[in-house]
């Protein structure tokens, strides 16, 4: 199987909102204020109103999810992007990734 990246996503976010602990872990959201996406087969703008959610579970796994309304997308594409993922790793690696994400200029 050959694969290739579908798109590069660039997001602008408002300050992080710490929602606090819940039954599955500590929830944090990054409100999306805009951005863009571009790939070989599609491109468009990310509109304000989406969010990037994380839940840091007690077992060290972080659940990631985002939902993004989009505009000016290429014809034939639905005006919405969403994804979910899990992140796990050694504590020092996860801390380094988190620091890089905070410092990234997207």
JOLINLIN-V362195 format. One record per helix or strand of 2 or more residues. SS is the DSSP state (hx for helix, st for strand). FROM is the first residue (numbers start at 0). TO is the last residue. If there is no record, write none. Layout:
BEGIN
ss & from & to
SS & FROM & TO
SS & FROM & TO
END
This chain:
BEGIN
ss & from & to
st & 7 & 12
st & 16 & 21
st & 24 & 37
st & 42 & 45
st & 50 & 55
st & 61 & 70
st & 79 & 86
hx & 90 & 102
END
